[in-house]
């Protein structure tokens, strides 16, 4: 399973990463790499929560 990660730099210099297939998965970082790592960790937590609670999981 793989998901697309979108990364962009905000006006204040922070980086924002998002997994569009998982609503609500937005994470900031001081660099693009840090933002990606943060959103990957968040994405895993969201997927685990959905599995534990019998919710639908996107296939990626």
PyMOL CGO cylinders between C-alpha atoms (Angstrom):
from pymol import cmd
from pymol.cgo import CYLINDER

trace = [
    CYLINDER, 0.00, 0.00, 0.00, 1.41, 3.39, -0.92, 0.3, 1, 1, 1, 1, 1, 1,
    CYLINDER, 1.41, 3.39, -0.92, -0.01, 6.88, -0.77, 0.3, 1, 1, 1, 1, 1, 1,
    CYLINDER, -0.01, 6.88, -0.77, 0.91, 10.11, -2.49, 0.3, 1, 1, 1, 1, 1, 1,
    CYLINDER, 0.91, 10.11, -2.49, 2.42, 12.79, -0.26, 0.3, 1, 1, 1, 1, 1, 1,
    CYLINDER, 2.42, 12.79, -0.26, 2.13, 16.42, -1.30, 0.3, 1, 1, 1, 1, 1, 1,
    CYLINDER, 2.13, 16.42, -1.30, 4.67, 18.89, 0.06, 0.3, 1, 1, 1, 1, 1, 1,
    CYLINDER, 4.67, 18.89, 0.06, 4.72, 22.67, -0.11, 0.3, 1, 1, 1, 1, 1, 1,
    CYLINDER, 4.72, 22.67, -0.11, 6.48, 25.51, 1.64, 0.3, 1, 1, 1, 1, 1, 1,
    CYLINDER, 6.48, 25.51, 1.64, 4.36, 27.99, 3.56, 0.3, 1, 1, 1, 1, 1, 1,
    CYLINDER, 4.36, 27.99, 3.56, 4.92, 31.77, 3.51, 0.3, 1, 1, 1, 1, 1, 1,
    CYLINDER, 4.92, 31.77, 3.51, 6.52, 31.63, 6.96, 0.3, 1, 1, 1, 1, 1, 1,
    CYLINDER, 6.52, 31.63, 6.96, 9.17, 29.15, 5.76, 0.3, 1, 1, 1, 1, 1, 1,
    CYLINDER, 9.17, 29.15, 5.76, 7.72, 26.02, 7.35, 0.3, 1, 1, 1, 1, 1, 1,
    CYLINDER, 7.72, 26.02, 7.35, 7.03, 23.00, 5.18, 0.3, 1, 1, 1, 1, 1, 1,
    CYLINDER, 7.03, 23.00, 5.18, 3.63, 21.32, 5.04, 0.3, 1, 1, 1, 1, 1, 1,
    CYLINDER, 3.63, 21.32, 5.04, 3.08, 17.72, 3.97, 0.3, 1, 1, 1, 1, 1, 1,
    CYLINDER, 3.08, 17.72, 3.97, -0.29, 16.07, 3.31, 0.3, 1, 1, 1, 1, 1, 1,
    CYLINDER, -0.29, 16.07, 3.31, -1.62, 12.65, 2.34, 0.3, 1, 1, 1, 1, 1, 1,
    CYLINDER, -1.62, 12.65, 2.34, -4.67, 13.52, 0.19, 0.3, 1, 1, 1, 1, 1, 1,
    CYLINDER, -4.67, 13.52, 0.19, -6.13, 9.99, 0.42, 0.3, 1, 1, 1, 1, 1, 1,
    CYLINDER, -6.13, 9.99, 0.42, -6.28, 10.28, 4.23, 0.3, 1, 1, 1, 1, 1, 1,
    CYLINDER, -6.28, 10.28, 4.23, -8.32, 13.37, 5.15, 0.3, 1, 1, 1, 1, 1, 1,
    CYLINDER, -8.32, 13.37, 5.15, -6.88, 15.31, 8.06, 0.3, 1, 1, 1, 1, 1, 1,
    CYLINDER, -6.88, 15.31, 8.06, -3.30, 14.13, 7.63, 0.3, 1, 1, 1, 1, 1, 1,
    CYLINDER, -3.30, 14.13, 7.63, -1.37, 17.39, 7.56, 0.3, 1, 1, 1, 1, 1, 1,
    CYLINDER, -1.37, 17.39, 7.56, 1.99, 17.83, 9.23, 0.3, 1, 1, 1, 1, 1, 1,
    CYLINDER, 1.99, 17.83, 9.23, 4.55, 20.61, 9.44, 0.3, 1, 1, 1, 1, 1, 1,
    CYLINDER, 4.55, 20.61, 9.44, 8.32, 20.48, 9.57, 0.3, 1, 1, 1, 1, 1, 1,
    CYLINDER, 8.32, 20.48, 9.57, 11.30, 22.81, 9.46, 0.3, 1, 1, 1, 1, 1, 1,
    CYLINDER, 11.30, 22.81, 9.46, 12.38, 21.07, 6.23, 0.3, 1, 1, 1, 1, 1, 1,
    CYLINDER, 12.38, 21.07, 6.23, 10.57, 19.17, 3.49, 0.3, 1, 1, 1, 1, 1, 1,
    CYLINDER, 10.57, 19.17, 3.49, 12.09, 15.89, 4.75, 0.3, 1, 1, 1, 1, 1, 1,
    CYLINDER, 12.09, 15.89, 4.75, 10.94, 16.54, 8.32, 0.3, 1, 1, 1, 1, 1, 1,
    CYLINDER, 10.94, 16.54, 8.32, 7.41, 17.35, 7.14, 0.3, 1, 1, 1, 1, 1, 1,
    CYLINDER, 7.41, 17.35, 7.14, 7.31, 14.12, 5.11, 0.3, 1, 1, 1, 1, 1, 1,
    CYLINDER, 7.31, 14.12, 5.11, 8.52, 12.06, 8.07, 0.3, 1, 1, 1, 1, 1, 1,
    CYLINDER, 8.52, 12.06, 8.07, 5.93, 13.68, 10.33, 0.3, 1, 1, 1, 1, 1, 1,
    CYLINDER, 5.93, 13.68, 10.33, 3.05, 13.06, 7.92, 0.3, 1, 1, 1, 1, 1, 1,
    CYLINDER, 3.05, 13.06, 7.92, 4.14, 9.46, 7.35, 0.3, 1, 1, 1, 1, 1, 1,
    CYLINDER, 4.14, 9.46, 7.35, 4.01, 8.83, 11.11, 0.3, 1, 1, 1, 1, 1, 1,
    CYLINDER, 4.01, 8.83, 11.11, 0.62, 10.53, 11.32, 0.3, 1, 1, 1, 1, 1, 1,
    CYLINDER, 0.62, 10.53, 11.32, -0.66, 8.52, 8.36, 0.3, 1, 1, 1, 1, 1, 1,
    CYLINDER, -0.66, 8.52, 8.36, 0.34, 5.26, 10.06, 0.3, 1, 1, 1, 1, 1, 1,
    CYLINDER, 0.34, 5.26, 10.06, -1.50, 6.31, 13.23, 0.3, 1, 1, 1, 1, 1, 1,
    CYLINDER, -1.50, 6.31, 13.23, -4.62, 7.17, 11.22, 0.3, 1, 1, 1, 1, 1, 1,
    CYLINDER, -4.62, 7.17, 11.22, -4.54, 3.82, 9.41, 0.3, 1, 1, 1, 1, 1, 1,
    CYLINDER, -4.54, 3.82, 9.41, -4.02, 1.91, 12.68, 0.3, 1, 1, 1, 1, 1, 1,
    CYLINDER, -4.02, 1.91, 12.68, -6.95, 3.74, 14.28, 0.3, 1, 1, 1, 1, 1, 1,
    CYLINDER, -6.95, 3.74, 14.28, -9.22, 2.94, 11.35, 0.3, 1, 1, 1, 1, 1, 1,
    CYLINDER, -9.22, 2.94, 11.35, -8.24, -0.73, 11.37, 0.3, 1, 1, 1, 1, 1, 1,
    CYLINDER, -8.24, -0.73, 11.37, -8.71, -1.01, 15.14, 0.3, 1, 1, 1, 1, 1, 1,
    CYLINDER, -8.71, -1.01, 15.14, -12.18, 0.53, 14.91, 0.3, 1, 1, 1, 1, 1, 1,
    CYLINDER, -12.18, 0.53, 14.91, -13.37, -1.39, 11.84, 0.3, 1, 1, 1, 1, 1, 1,
    CYLINDER, -13.37, -1.39, 11.84, -13.43, 1.69, 9.62, 0.3, 1, 1, 1, 1, 1, 1,
    CYLINDER, -13.43, 1.69, 9.62, -12.73, 1.67, 5.89, 0.3, 1, 1, 1, 1, 1, 1,
    CYLINDER, -12.73, 1.67, 5.89, -9.07, 1.93, 4.92, 0.3, 1, 1, 1, 1, 1, 1,
    CYLINDER, -9.07, 1.93, 4.92, -8.12, 3.45, 1.54, 0.3, 1, 1, 1, 1, 1, 1,
    CYLINDER, -8.12, 3.45, 1.54, -6.20, 1.08, -0.68, 0.3, 1, 1, 1, 1, 1, 1,
    CYLINDER, -6.20, 1.08, -0.68, -3.71, 3.70, -1.80, 0.3, 1, 1, 1, 1, 1, 1,
]
cmd.load_cgo(trace, "trace")
